Amino acid sequence: MTDINKRCKKCDKVLVRDEIAIYLKLVNRGAKEYLCIPCLAEYFKCSEDVIHERIKQLRDMGCTLFS
Ligand SMILES: [Zn+2]
């Protein structure tokens, strides 16, 4: 994967694959820059738990963006 060492565009945290995948899924499918989960939660004005739950749901549904 070329996703290694991608960083959150807001706080510069190194992102894990799920964080990139959920950003693509929820925000912008063609994104080249991403947010980490804490920053994404702030962006959506929701809790991080909501985002973790959404990742889990999408993975359970077999979404190809999630490993
Ligand atoms: Zn961040």
N, CA, C, O and the ligand as a Tripos MOL2 file, in Angstrom:
@<TRIPOS>MOLECULE
protein
  269   267    68     0     0
PROTEIN
NO_CHARGES

@<TRIPOS>ATOM
      1 N           0.8430   -1.2150    0.0000 N.3       1 MET1
      2 CA          0.0000    0.0000    0.0000 C.3       1 MET1
      3 C           0.8690    1.2530    0.0000 C.2       1 MET1
      4 O           1.9310    1.2950    0.6210 O.2       1 MET1
      5 N           0.3980    2.2570   -0.7010 N.am      2 THR2
      6 CA          1.1020    3.5380   -0.6800 C.3       2 THR2
      7 C           0.5520    4.4510    0.4200 C.2       2 THR2
      8 O           0.9510    5.6110    0.5300 O.2       2 THR2
      9 N          -0.3600    3.9210    1.2250 N.am      3 ASP3
     10 CA         -0.9690    4.7330    2.2770 C.3       3 ASP3
     11 C          -0.0550    4.9180    3.4850 C.2       3 ASP3
     12 O          -0.3540    5.7140    4.3750 O.2       3 ASP3
     13 N           1.0390    4.1990    3.5160 N.am      4 ILE4
     14 CA          1.9580    4.3050    4.6440 C.3       4 ILE4
     15 C           2.4950    5.7260    4.7510 C.2       4 ILE4
     16 O           2.8940    6.3410    3.7620 O.2       4 ILE4
     17 N           2.4910    6.2220    5.9720 N.am      5 ASN5
     18 CA          3.0140    7.5580    6.2780 C.3       5 ASN5
     19 C           2.1430    8.7110    5.8100 C.2       5 ASN5
     20 O           2.5980    9.8540    5.7780 O.2       5 ASN5
     21 N           0.9090    8.4320    5.4490 N.am      6 LYS6
     22 CA         -0.0150    9.5420    5.2510 C.3       6 LYS6
     23 C          -0.3590   10.1380    6.6190 C.2       6 LYS6
     24 O          -0.4780    9.4230    7.6130 O.2       6 LYS6
     25 N          -0.5100   11.4360    6.6410 N.am      7 ARG7
     26 CA         -0.7450   12.1090    7.9070 C.3       7 ARG7
     27 C          -2.0400   12.8970    7.8840 C.2       7 ARG7
     28 O          -2.5060   13.3510    6.8390 O.2       7 ARG7
     29 N          -2.6040   13.0440    9.0700 N.am      8 CYS8
     30 CA         -3.7890   13.8800    9.2330 C.3       8 CYS8
     31 C          -3.4530   15.2990    8.7830 C.2       8 CYS8
     32 O          -2.4280   15.8580    9.1730 O.2       8 CYS8
     33 N          -4.3410   15.8850    7.9450 N.am      9 LYS9
     34 CA         -4.0440   17.2260    7.4320 C.3       9 LYS9
     35 C          -4.2190   18.2930    8.5040 C.2       9 LYS9
     36 O          -3.8020   19.4370    8.3260 O.2       9 LYS9
     37 N          -4.8380   17.9120    9.6170 N.am     10 LYS10
     38 CA         -5.0660   18.8870   10.6750 C.3      10 LYS10
     39 C          -4.0180   18.8060   11.7980 C.2      10 LYS10
     40 O          -3.4100   19.8120   12.1650 O.2      10 LYS10
     41 N          -3.8180   17.5890   12.3390 N.am     11 CYS11
     42 CA         -2.9310   17.4720   13.5110 C.3      11 CYS11
     43 C          -1.6140   16.7620   13.1990 C.2      11 CYS11
     44 O          -0.7540   16.6470   14.0720 O.2      11 CYS11
     45 N          -1.4450   16.2820   11.9540 N.am     12 ASP12
     46 CA         -0.1930   15.6720   11.5110 C.3      12 ASP12
     47 C           0.0890   14.2980   12.1180 C.2      12 ASP12
     48 O           1.2110   13.7990   12.0310 O.2      12 ASP12
     49 N          -0.9070   13.6970   12.7200 N.am     13 LYS13
     50 CA         -0.7640   12.3310   13.2290 C.3      13 LYS13
     51 C          -0.6490   11.3630   12.0460 C.2      13 LYS13
     52 O          -1.3140   11.5440   11.0260 O.2      13 LYS13
     53 N           0.1990   10.3340   12.1860 N.am     14 VAL14
     54 CA          0.2800    9.3020   11.1510 C.3      14 VAL14
     55 C          -1.0150    8.4880   11.1740 C.2      14 VAL14
     56 O          -1.4740    8.0500   12.2290 O.2      14 VAL14
     57 N          -1.5850    8.3000    9.9970 N.am     15 LEU15
     58 CA         -2.8990    7.6660    9.9100 C.3      15 LEU15
     59 C          -2.8030    6.1650    9.7180 C.2      15 LEU15
     60 O          -1.8870    5.6610    9.0680 O.2      15 LEU15
     61 N          -3.7600    5.4640   10.2900 N.am     16 VAL16
     62 CA         -3.8940    4.0370   10.0050 C.3      16 VAL16
     63 C          -4.8560    3.8750    8.8310 C.2      16 VAL16
     64 O          -5.5700    4.8070    8.4600 O.2      16 VAL16
     65 N          -4.8580    2.7040    8.2710 N.am     17 ARG17
     66 CA         -5.6310    2.4470    7.0590 C.3      17 ARG17
     67 C          -7.1270    2.7220    7.2500 C.2      17 ARG17
     68 O          -7.7800    3.2730    6.3640 O.2      17 ARG17
     69 N          -7.6610    2.3360    8.4050 N.am     18 ASP18
     70 CA         -9.0810    2.5620    8.6770 C.3      18 ASP18
     71 C          -9.4400    4.0390    8.6570 C.2      18 ASP18
     72 O         -10.5210    4.4170    8.2040 O.2      18 ASP18
     73 N          -8.5370    4.8650    9.1470 N.am     19 GLU19
     74 CA         -8.8080    6.3010    9.1970 C.3      19 GLU19
     75 C          -8.9020    6.8770    7.7850 C.2      19 GLU19
     76 O          -9.7430    7.7310    7.5050 O.2      19 GLU19
     77 N          -8.0430    6.4050    6.9210 N.am     20 ILE20
     78 CA         -8.0930    6.8430    5.5190 C.3      20 ILE20
     79 C          -9.3630    6.3190    4.8640 C.2      20 ILE20
     80 O         -10.0420    7.0450    4.1370 O.2      20 ILE20
     81 N          -9.6750    5.0670    5.1220 N.am     21 ALA21
     82 CA        -10.8540    4.4540    4.5010 C.3      21 ALA21
     83 C         -12.1470    5.1420    4.9200 C.2      21 ALA21
     84 O         -13.0150    5.4010    4.0860 O.2      21 ALA21
     85 N         -12.2770    5.4380    6.2130 N.am     22 ILE22
     86 CA        -13.5180    6.0620    6.6730 C.3      22 ILE22
     87 C         -13.6220    7.4880    6.1400 C.2      22 ILE22
     88 O         -14.7190    7.9700    5.8600 O.2      22 ILE22
     89 N         -12.5110    8.1440    6.0030 N.am     23 TYR23
     90 CA        -12.5390    9.4930    5.4300 C.3      23 TYR23
     91 C         -13.0280    9.4440    3.9770 C.2      23 TYR23
     92 O         -13.8680   10.2420    3.5610 O.2      23 TYR23
     93 N         -12.4850    8.4990    3.2260 N.am     24 LEU24
     94 CA        -12.9090    8.3330    1.8330 C.3      24 LEU24
     95 C         -14.4030    8.0280    1.7620 C.2      24 LEU24
     96 O         -15.1130    8.5140    0.8820 O.2      24 LEU24
     97 N         -14.8560    7.2200    2.7000 N.am     25 LYS25
     98 CA        -16.2440    6.7660    2.6920 C.3      25 LYS25
     99 C         -17.2110    7.8810    3.1080 C.2      25 LYS25
    100 O         -18.2590    8.0680    2.4890 O.2      25 LYS25
    101 N         -16.8480    8.6160    4.1580 N.am     26 LEU26
    102 CA        -17.7850    9.5750    4.7360 C.3      26 LEU26
    103 C         -17.6420   10.9840    4.1740 C.2      26 LEU26
    104 O         -18.6150   11.7380    4.1450 O.2      26 LEU26
    105 N         -16.4610   11.3410    3.7330 N.am     27 VAL27
    106 CA        -16.2210   12.7350    3.3520 C.3      27 VAL27
    107 C         -16.0650   12.8900    1.8460 C.2      27 VAL27
    108 O         -16.8450   13.5910    1.2020 O.2      27 VAL27
    109 N         -15.0620   12.2380    1.2950 N.am     28 ASN28
    110 CA        -14.7580   12.4870   -0.1060 C.3      28 ASN28
    111 C         -14.0500   11.2870   -0.7120 C.2      28 ASN28
    112 O         -12.9100   10.9890   -0.3550 O.2      28 ASN28
    113 N         -14.7040   10.6170   -1.6010 N.am     29 ARG29
    114 CA        -14.1840    9.3860   -2.1890 C.3      29 ARG29
    115 C         -12.8760    9.6200   -2.9590 C.2      29 ARG29
    116 O         -12.0790    8.6980   -3.1330 O.2      29 ARG29
    117 N         -12.6700   10.8360   -3.4080 N.am     30 GLY30
    118 CA        -11.4670   11.1160   -4.1890 C.3      30 GLY30
    119 C         -10.4040   11.8680   -3.4100 C.2      30 GLY30
    120 O          -9.4910   12.4440   -4.0020 O.2      30 GLY30
    121 N         -10.5140   11.8660   -2.0880 N.am     31 ALA31
    122 CA         -9.6180   12.6660   -1.2590 C.3      31 ALA31
    123 C          -8.1550   12.2410   -1.4060 C.2      31 ALA31
    124 O          -7.8370   11.0630   -1.5690 O.2      31 ALA31
    125 N          -7.2880   13.2380   -1.3400 N.am     32 LYS32
    126 CA         -5.8480   12.9720   -1.3220 C.3      32 LYS32
    127 C          -5.2540   13.3290    0.0490 C.2      32 LYS32
    128 O          -4.1240   12.9620    0.3710 O.2      32 LYS32
    129 N          -6.0480   14.0540    0.8400 N.am     33 GLU33
    130 CA         -5.6460   14.4040    2.2000 C.3      33 GLU33
    131 C          -6.7360   13.8960    3.1310 C.2      33 GLU33
    132 O          -7.9040   13.8140    2.7500 O.2      33 GLU33
    133 N          -6.3450   13.5550    4.3540 N.am     34 TYR34
    134 CA         -7.2830   12.8750    5.2390 C.3      34 TYR34
    135 C          -7.2180   13.4360    6.6540 C.2      34 TYR34
    136 O          -6.3020   14.1730    7.0210 O.2      34 TYR34
    137 N          -8.2380   13.0530    7.4410 N.am     35 LEU35
    138 CA         -8.2520   13.4040    8.8520 C.3      35 LEU35
    139 C          -8.1720   12.1300    9.6860 C.2      35 LEU35
    140 O          -8.6810   11.0820    9.2910 O.2      35 LEU35
    141 N          -7.5240   12.2380   10.8500 N.am     36 CYS36
    142 CA         -7.5400   11.1200   11.7930 C.3      36 CYS36
    143 C          -8.9160   11.0620   12.4620 C.2      36 CYS36
    144 O          -9.7270   11.9740   12.2990 O.2      36 CYS36
    145 N          -9.1720   10.0030   13.2030 N.am     37 ILE37
    146 CA        -10.5030    9.8360   13.7920 C.3      37 ILE37
    147 C         -10.8650   10.9680   14.7680 C.2      37 ILE37
    148 O         -11.9790   11.4850   14.6820 O.2      37 ILE37
    149 N          -9.9940   11.3720   15.6750 N.am     38 PRO38
    150 CA        -10.3560   12.4950   16.5520 C.3      38 PRO38
    151 C         -10.7030   13.7740   15.7770 C.2      38 PRO38
    152 O         -11.6610   14.4670   16.1200 O.2      38 PRO38
    153 N          -9.9370   14.0820   14.7500 N.am     39 CYS39
    154 CA        -10.2220   15.2840   13.9510 C.3      39 CYS39
    155 C         -11.4850   15.1040   13.1210 C.2      39 CYS39
    156 O         -12.2340   16.0570   12.9070 O.2      39 CYS39
    157 N         -11.7180   13.8940   12.6590 N.am     40 LEU40
    158 CA        -12.9300   13.6050   11.8960 C.3      40 LEU40
    159 C         -14.1670   13.7370   12.7910 C.2      40 LEU40
    160 O         -15.1980   14.2550   12.3620 O.2      40 LEU40
    161 N         -14.0580   13.2740   14.0140 N.am     41 ALA41
    162 CA        -15.1580   13.4110   14.9790 C.3      41 ALA41
    163 C         -15.4760   14.8870   15.2050 C.2      41 ALA41
    164 O         -16.6410   15.2770   15.2840 O.2      41 ALA41
    165 N         -14.4460   15.6850   15.3050 N.am     42 GLU42
    166 CA        -14.6480   17.1190   15.4880 C.3      42 GLU42
    167 C         -15.2930   17.7290   14.2400 C.2      42 GLU42
    168 O         -16.1830   18.5740   14.3390 O.2      42 GLU42
    169 N         -14.8380   17.2960   13.0850 N.am     43 TYR43
    170 CA        -15.3820   17.7680   11.8110 C.3      43 TYR43
    171 C         -16.8820   17.4980   11.7160 C.2      43 TYR43
    172 O         -17.6510   18.3410   11.2540 O.2      43 TYR43
    173 N         -17.2820   16.3100   12.1620 N.am     44 PHE44
    174 CA        -18.7010   15.9420   12.1130 C.3      44 PHE44
    175 C         -19.4580   16.3390   13.3740 C.2      44 PHE44
    176 O         -20.6670   16.1280   13.4700 O.2      44 PHE44
    177 N         -18.7530   16.9090   14.3310 N.am     45 LYS45
    178 CA        -19.3630   17.2710   15.6160 C.3      45 LYS45
    179 C         -20.0510   16.0650   16.2550 C.2      45 LYS45
    180 O         -21.1700   16.1630   16.7590 O.2      45 LYS45
    181 N         -19.3570   14.9290   16.2210 N.am     46 CYS46
    182 CA        -19.8690   13.7320   16.8660 C.3      46 CYS46
    183 C         -18.7480   13.1270   17.7010 C.2      46 CYS46
    184 O         -17.6270   13.6350   17.6890 O.2      46 CYS46
    185 N         -19.0340   12.0550   18.4220 N.am     47 SER47
    186 CA        -17.9930   11.4400   19.2370 C.3      47 SER47
    187 C         -17.1660   10.4690   18.3960 C.2      47 SER47
    188 O         -17.6130    9.9990   17.3500 O.2      47 SER47
    189 N         -15.9550   10.1780   18.8670 N.am     48 GLU48
    190 CA        -15.1060    9.2150   18.1660 C.3      48 GLU48
    191 C         -15.7710    7.8440   18.1200 C.2      48 GLU48
    192 O         -15.5820    7.0850   17.1690 O.2      48 GLU48
    193 N         -16.5490    7.5320   19.1540 N.am     49 ASP49
    194 CA        -17.2300    6.2380   19.2070 C.3      49 ASP49
    195 C         -18.1340    6.0320   17.9950 C.2      49 ASP49
    196 O         -18.2270    4.9290   17.4570 O.2      49 ASP49
    197 N         -18.7980    7.1040   17.5740 N.am     50 VAL50
    198 CA        -19.6940    7.0230   16.4160 C.3      50 VAL50
    199 C         -18.9040    6.6010   15.1780 C.2      50 VAL50
    200 O         -19.3670    5.7900   14.3760 O.2      50 VAL50
    201 N         -17.7210    7.1570   15.0410 N.am     51 ILE51
    202 CA        -16.8930    6.8420   13.8750 C.3      51 ILE51
    203 C         -16.3520    5.4100   13.9520 C.2      51 ILE51
    204 O         -16.3270    4.6920   12.9520 O.2      51 ILE51
    205 N         -15.9230    5.0080   15.1420 N.am     52 HIS52
    206 CA        -15.4600    3.6190   15.3020 C.3      52 HIS52
    207 C         -16.5920    2.6330   14.9880 C.2      52 HIS52
    208 O         -16.3780    1.5900   14.3700 O.2      52 HIS52
    209 N         -17.7980    2.9930   15.4310 N.am     53 GLU53
    210 CA        -18.9660    2.1420   15.1790 C.3      53 GLU53
    211 C         -19.2480    2.0460   13.6730 C.2      53 GLU53
    212 O         -19.5720    0.9760   13.1560 O.2      53 GLU53
    213 N         -19.1180    3.1820   12.9860 N.am     54 ARG54
    214 CA        -19.3570    3.2440   11.5440 C.3      54 ARG54
    215 C         -18.3240    2.3880   10.7890 C.2      54 ARG54
    216 O         -18.6600    1.6950    9.8280 O.2      54 ARG54
    217 N         -17.0760    2.4490   11.2370 N.am     55 ILE55
    218 CA        -16.0220    1.6250   10.6340 C.3      55 ILE55
    219 C         -16.3690    0.1480   10.7900 C.2      55 ILE55
    220 O         -16.2390   -0.6420    9.8550 O.2      55 ILE55
    221 N         -16.8100   -0.2000   11.9870 N.am     56 LYS56
    222 CA        -17.1700   -1.5880   12.2680 C.3      56 LYS56
    223 C         -18.3270   -2.0430   11.3730 C.2      56 LYS56
    224 O         -18.2940   -3.1350   10.8060 O.2      56 LYS56
    225 N         -19.3430   -1.1940   11.2570 N.am     57 GLN57
    226 CA        -20.4960   -1.5180   10.4110 C.3      57 GLN57
    227 C         -20.0770   -1.7480    8.9650 C.2      57 GLN57
    228 O         -20.4920   -2.7160    8.3270 O.2      57 GLN57
    229 N         -19.2490   -0.8410    8.4640 N.am     58 LEU58
    230 CA        -18.8300   -0.9390    7.0690 C.3      58 LEU58
    231 C         -17.9890   -2.1890    6.8360 C.2      58 LEU58
    232 O         -18.1010   -2.8430    5.8000 O.2      58 LEU58
    233 N         -17.1400   -2.5130    7.8210 N.am     59 ARG59
    234 CA        -16.3200   -3.7100    7.6910 C.3      59 ARG59
    235 C         -17.2080   -4.9510    7.7060 C.2      59 ARG59
    236 O         -17.0080   -5.8790    6.9220 O.2      59 ARG59
    237 N         -18.1850   -4.9570    8.6020 N.am     60 ASP60
    238 CA        -19.1030   -6.0950    8.6920 C.3      60 ASP60
    239 C         -19.8950   -6.2740    7.4030 C.2      60 ASP60
    240 O         -20.2580   -7.3920    7.0350 O.2      60 ASP60
    241 N         -20.1610   -5.1500    6.7130 N.am     61 MET61
    242 CA        -20.8830   -5.2130    5.4510 C.3      61 MET61
    243 C         -19.9840   -5.6600    4.3000 C.2      61 MET61
    244 O         -20.4500   -5.8770    3.1810 O.2      61 MET61
    245 N         -18.6910   -5.7930    4.5910 N.am     62 GLY62
    246 CA        -17.7670   -6.2480    3.5720 C.3      62 GLY62
    247 C         -17.2730   -5.1570    2.6550 C.2      62 GLY62
    248 O         -16.8570   -5.4250    1.5280 O.2      62 GLY62
    249 N         -17.3160   -3.9100    3.1390 N.am     63 CYS63
    250 CA        -16.8260   -2.8000    2.3390 C.3      63 CYS63
    251 C         -15.3700   -3.0310    1.9660 C.2      63 CYS63
    252 O         -14.5410   -3.3590    2.8160 O.2      63 CYS63
    253 N         -15.0730   -2.8580    0.6990 N.am     64 THR64
    254 CA        -13.7360   -3.1890    0.1950 C.3      64 THR64
    255 C         -12.6550   -2.1990    0.6500 C.2      64 THR64
    256 O         -11.4640   -2.4890    0.5380 O.2      64 THR64
    257 N         -13.0640   -1.0450    1.1570 N.am     65 LEU65
    258 CA        -12.0690   -0.0770    1.6270 C.3      65 LEU65
    259 C         -11.4370   -0.5130    2.9430 C.2      65 LEU65
    260 O         -10.3610   -0.0420    3.3120 O.2      65 LEU65
    261 N         -12.1170   -1.4200    3.6490 N.am     66 PHE66
    262 CA        -11.6320   -1.8390    4.9620 C.3      66 PHE66
    263 C         -11.0580   -3.2390    4.8940 C.2      66 PHE66
    264 O         -11.6260   -4.1420    4.2790 O.2      66 PHE66
    265 N          -9.9390   -3.3900    5.5320 N.am     67 SER67
    266 CA         -9.2840   -4.7060    5.5000 C.3      67 SER67
    267 C          -9.7910   -5.5780    6.6410 C.2      67 SER67
    268 O          -9.3590   -6.7220    6.7830 O.2      67 SER67
    269 ZN         -5.9260   14.7260   13.3030 Zn       68 ZN68
@<TRIPOS>BOND
     1     1     2 1
     2     2     3 1
     3     3     4 2
     4     3     5 am
     5     5     6 1
     6     6     7 1
     7     7     8 2
     8     7     9 am
     9     9    10 1
    10    10    11 1
    11    11    12 2
    12    11    13 am
    13    13    14 1
    14    14    15 1
    15    15    16 2
    16    15    17 am
    17    17    18 1
    18    18    19 1
    19    19    20 2
    20    19    21 am
    21    21    22 1
    22    22    23 1
    23    23    24 2
    24    23    25 am
    25    25    26 1
    26    26    27 1
    27    27    28 2
    28    27    29 am
    29    29    30 1
    30    30    31 1
    31    31    32 2
    32    31    33 am
    33    33    34 1
    34    34    35 1
    35    35    36 2
    36    35    37 am
    37    37    38 1
    38    38    39 1
    39    39    40 2
    40    39    41 am
    41    41    42 1
    42    42    43 1
    43    43    44 2
    44    43    45 am
    45    45    46 1
    46    46    47 1
    47    47    48 2
    48    47    49 am
    49    49    50 1
    50    50    51 1
    51    51    52 2
    52    51    53 am
    53    53    54 1
    54    54    55 1
    55    55    56 2
    56    55    57 am
    57    57    58 1
    58    58    59 1
    59    59    60 2
    60    59    61 am
    61    61    62 1
    62    62    63 1
    63    63    64 2
    64    63    65 am
    65    65    66 1
    66    66    67 1
    67    67    68 2
    68    67    69 am
    69    69    70 1
    70    70    71 1
    71    71    72 2
    72    71    73 am
    73    73    74 1
    74    74    75 1
    75    75    76 2
    76    75    77 am
    77    77    78 1
    78    78    79 1
    79    79    80 2
    80    79    81 am
    81    81    82 1
    82    82    83 1
    83    83    84 2
    84    83    85 am
    85    85    86 1
    86    86    87 1
    87    87    88 2
    88    87    89 am
    89    89    90 1
    90    90    91 1
    91    91    92 2
    92    91    93 am
    93    93    94 1
    94    94    95 1
    95    95    96 2
    96    95    97 am
    97    97    98 1
    98    98    99 1
    99    99   100 2
   100    99   101 am
   101   101   102 1
   102   102   103 1
   103   103   104 2
   104   103   105 am
   105   105   106 1
   106   106   107 1
   107   107   108 2
   108   107   109 am
   109   109   110 1
   110   110   111 1
   111   111   112 2
   112   111   113 am
   113   113   114 1
   114   114   115 1
   115   115   116 2
   116   115   117 am
   117   117   118 1
   118   118   119 1
   119   119   120 2
   120   119   121 am
   121   121   122 1
   122   122   123 1
   123   123   124 2
   124   123   125 am
   125   125   126 1
   126   126   127 1
   127   127   128 2
   128   127   129 am
   129   129   130 1
   130   130   131 1
   131   131   132 2
   132   131   133 am
   133   133   134 1
   134   134   135 1
   135   135   136 2
   136   135   137 am
   137   137   138 1
   138   138   139 1
   139   139   140 2
   140   139   141 am
   141   141   142 1
   142   142   143 1
   143   143   144 2
   144   143   145 am
   145   145   146 1
   146   146   147 1
   147   147   148 2
   148   147   149 am
   149   149   150 1
   150   150   151 1
   151   151   152 2
   152   151   153 am
   153   153   154 1
   154   154   155 1
   155   155   156 2
   156   155   157 am
   157   157   158 1
   158   158   159 1
   159   159   160 2
   160   159   161 am
   161   161   162 1
   162   162   163 1
   163   163   164 2
   164   163   165 am
   165   165   166 1
   166   166   167 1
   167   167   168 2
   168   167   169 am
   169   169   170 1
   170   170   171 1
   171   171   172 2
   172   171   173 am
   173   173   174 1
   174   174   175 1
   175   175   176 2
   176   175   177 am
   177   177   178 1
   178   178   179 1
   179   179   180 2
   180   179   181 am
   181   181   182 1
   182   182   183 1
   183   183   184 2
   184   183   185 am
   185   185   186 1
   186   186   187 1
   187   187   188 2
   188   187   189 am
   189   189   190 1
   190   190   191 1
   191   191   192 2
   192   191   193 am
   193   193   194 1
   194   194   195 1
   195   195   196 2
   196   195   197 am
   197   197   198 1
   198   198   199 1
   199   199   200 2
   200   199   201 am
   201   201   202 1
   202   202   203 1
   203   203   204 2
   204   203   205 am
   205   205   206 1
   206   206   207 1
   207   207   208 2
   208   207   209 am
   209   209   210 1
   210   210   211 1
   211   211   212 2
   212   211   213 am
   213   213   214 1
   214   214   215 1
   215   215   216 2
   216   215   217 am
   217   217   218 1
   218   218   219 1
   219   219   220 2
   220   219   221 am
   221   221   222 1
   222   222   223 1
   223   223   224 2
   224   223   225 am
   225   225   226 1
   226   226   227 1
   227   227   228 2
   228   227   229 am
   229   229   230 1
   230   230   231 1
   231   231   232 2
   232   231   233 am
   233   233   234 1
   234   234   235 1
   235   235   236 2
   236   235   237 am
   237   237   238 1
   238   238   239 1
   239   239   240 2
   240   239   241 am
   241   241   242 1
   242   242   243 1
   243   243   244 2
   244   243   245 am
   245   245   246 1
   246   246   247 1
   247   247   248 2
   248   247   249 am
   249   249   250 1
   250   250   251 1
   251   251   252 2
   252   251   253 am
   253   253   254 1
   254   254   255 1
   255   255   256 2
   256   255   257 am
   257   257   258 1
   258   258   259 1
   259   259   260 2
   260   259   261 am
   261   261   262 1
   262   262   263 1
   263   263   264 2
   264   263   265 am
   265   265   266 1
   266   266   267 1
   267   267   268 2
@<TRIPOS>SUBSTRUCTURE
     1 MET1         2 RESIDUE 1 A MET
     2 THR2         6 RESIDUE 1 A THR
     3 ASP3        10 RESIDUE 1 A ASP
     4 ILE4        14 RESIDUE 1 A ILE
     5 ASN5        18 RESIDUE 1 A ASN
     6 LYS6        22 RESIDUE 1 A LYS
     7 ARG7        26 RESIDUE 1 A ARG
     8 CYS8        30 RESIDUE 1 A CYS
     9 LYS9        34 RESIDUE 1 A LYS
    10 LYS10       38 RESIDUE 1 A LYS
    11 CYS11       42 RESIDUE 1 A CYS
    12 ASP12       46 RESIDUE 1 A ASP
    13 LYS13       50 RESIDUE 1 A LYS
    14 VAL14       54 RESIDUE 1 A VAL
    15 LEU15       58 RESIDUE 1 A LEU
    16 VAL16       62 RESIDUE 1 A VAL
    17 ARG17       66 RESIDUE 1 A ARG
    18 ASP18       70 RESIDUE 1 A ASP
    19 GLU19       74 RESIDUE 1 A GLU
    20 ILE20       78 RESIDUE 1 A ILE
    21 ALA21       82 RESIDUE 1 A ALA
    22 ILE22       86 RESIDUE 1 A ILE
    23 TYR23       90 RESIDUE 1 A TYR
    24 LEU24       94 RESIDUE 1 A LEU
    25 LYS25       98 RESIDUE 1 A LYS
    26 LEU26      102 RESIDUE 1 A LEU
    27 VAL27      106 RESIDUE 1 A VAL
    28 ASN28      110 RESIDUE 1 A ASN
    29 ARG29      114 RESIDUE 1 A ARG
    30 GLY30      118 RESIDUE 1 A GLY
    31 ALA31      122 RESIDUE 1 A ALA
    32 LYS32      126 RESIDUE 1 A LYS
    33 GLU33      130 RESIDUE 1 A GLU
    34 TYR34      134 RESIDUE 1 A TYR
    35 LEU35      138 RESIDUE 1 A LEU
    36 CYS36      142 RESIDUE 1 A CYS
    37 ILE37      146 RESIDUE 1 A ILE
    38 PRO38      150 RESIDUE 1 A PRO
    39 CYS39      154 RESIDUE 1 A CYS
    40 LEU40      158 RESIDUE 1 A LEU
    41 ALA41      162 RESIDUE 1 A ALA
    42 GLU42      166 RESIDUE 1 A GLU
    43 TYR43      170 RESIDUE 1 A TYR
    44 PHE44      174 RESIDUE 1 A PHE
    45 LYS45      178 RESIDUE 1 A LYS
    46 CYS46      182 RESIDUE 1 A CYS
    47 SER47      186 RESIDUE 1 A SER
    48 GLU48      190 RESIDUE 1 A GLU
    49 ASP49      194 RESIDUE 1 A ASP
    50 VAL50      198 RESIDUE 1 A VAL
    51 ILE51      202 RESIDUE 1 A ILE
    52 HIS52      206 RESIDUE 1 A HIS
    53 GLU53      210 RESIDUE 1 A GLU
    54 ARG54      214 RESIDUE 1 A ARG
    55 ILE55      218 RESIDUE 1 A ILE
    56 LYS56      222 RESIDUE 1 A LYS
    57 GLN57      226 RESIDUE 1 A GLN
    58 LEU58      230 RESIDUE 1 A LEU
    59 ARG59      234 RESIDUE 1 A ARG
    60 ASP60      238 RESIDUE 1 A ASP
    61 MET61      242 RESIDUE 1 A MET
    62 GLY62      246 RESIDUE 1 A GLY
    63 CYS63      250 RESIDUE 1 A CYS
    64 THR64      254 RESIDUE 1 A THR
    65 LEU65      258 RESIDUE 1 A LEU
    66 PHE66      262 RESIDUE 1 A PHE
    67 SER67      266 RESIDUE 1 A SER
    68 ZN68       269 GROUP 0 **** ****
